[in-house]
Amino acid sequence: MRSVVVTGASTGIGHATAKLLLDKGFKVFGSVRKQADADRLKNELGAKFTPLLFDITDEAAVLAAARDVRAALAGETLAGLVNNAGIAVAGPVLELSADQFRRQMDVNVIGPIIATQAFGPLLGSDPQLRGPKGRVVMISSVAGKNGNPLTPAYAASKHALEGLSESLRRELMLFGIDVIIIAPGPVKTPIWGKGQEAVNTDNYKNSPYLPALQKVSAYMKQLDSIGLPPEKIAERVFDALTLSHPKVRYQIAPDPLRHIVTSYLPKRMVDRIIAKRLGLMPPAA
């Protein structure tokens, strides 16, 4: 039975991924930040699921969890590391604090680096381990190749994750370890709900961005009805871990045609389309 580590397994994509991998015969180690979530998932997912209790930004806790996983593997390699844990911070660049940007980057970029450094040897860079080489799956976003207004911190973190993944994939070729990016569009996941305090329009009552922020906030609240089910993302994660020749990047969107069209339109034209939709055009002279 091969084993996979999934970070951020309590809800959303992480939870769906853990469940699917268990159904496919894997043993899953899933990270959570709260003991209550660890207990809930253990009861829900059964004996093949082992909760790991850590915050992805706590390097000492992640390293301790990696030691526990190494002991459980008993000399075998890890089949995969799914870097899924993340948060979303919303707000305009001119009005977000540097601390909010740091928090976004700390969780979404430094966190995956910490996890990859901790669990990477178990994927096969440690020559003492037995078994096939594992893979790293990075959960990015369509925002990893695109930047929408009023979510600049999130877009910056996902752009950084894409660059990190590109470099890491080429570095890990030395050990036969692959790195695959999964880039979903809007997903029915609590990630934006958890960050609602960051887009609380009460914080922007005197901001010229208030009308646009209200539209973005309303859109985030609609994701439960228009977003992709996290199970769809989990299916791509399974493919990334098991296909003989996976792609380096999988983009999944509920409206792929729109993303294809906007990727071919001139950037200035796309700028104007988005600005008109959100009310970000300058006032007429």
C-alpha positions, 0 to 999 in steps of 0.5 A: 500500500503506497502512501501520500501526504496531503496538506490542508486536509480538513476541508475543500480540495484537501479533504476531497483528495484524501477521500479519493486517494483512500478509495483508490487504495492509498494510505493518506497522511493528512495535515490539519491545524486543529485537534478537533479536525484530526479527530473528525477526519480519523472517525470519518475516513477510517484506519488508512487515514493518519492525521498530522497536526501542524500549521504549514508555516511552523517548520519545527512542527512540519519536520516533526510530522515528517519524522513520524511519517518516515517511521510509519513508512518503515524504509519505503518511499512516499508516493506523493506530497500534495501541497494544498494548504493555503489561504486567500487574502483580498483587497487592493494593493494600495490598501492592504498592509504589508503584514497581510501580504506577508501572511499570504506569502508565508502560507501559500509559498513558504509553507509549500517550501517547508513541506517539500523540504521536510517530505522531499527526502521521503519521495526518493531523494534519500537513497536509503529508502526502498521503492519507486520515486514519488511525486510532488503535486502543487495546488496552484490556481488559474490566478497562477497565470493571471492576476485579477484586481482586488486579489493581488496578494493571492495572485502573487502567491500563486504566481510564485508557486508556479515559478517555484514548481517550474524550478523544483521540477527541473531540480528533482529530475536528479532523483527521478521525482516529478512535480505537477501543477494543478491549477483550478478555477473557482472551486466550491471550497471554504478558502474565500469564506475563511478570508471574508474578514480580508474582504469585509467591505466595512474595512473600506468604507472610505475607499474608492475601491468600495463598489468594486470590492462589494462586487468581488465579495458578492462573487465570492459568496456565489462560489458554492453555486458556480464553482467546481466541486472539489472532487473534480480537482481530486480526480486530477490530483490522482491522475498527477500521482498515477499516470505514467506520463502526466502533464506538467500542468493541469488547468481546470475551470468551470468555464474553460472557453472564457479562459481560452478566449481571454488568454488570446485577447490583447492584455489591454482589452482584457484590462478594460473588460474587467475594469468595466465589469467591476467599475474600475474605469476612470471617470469620464473627463 
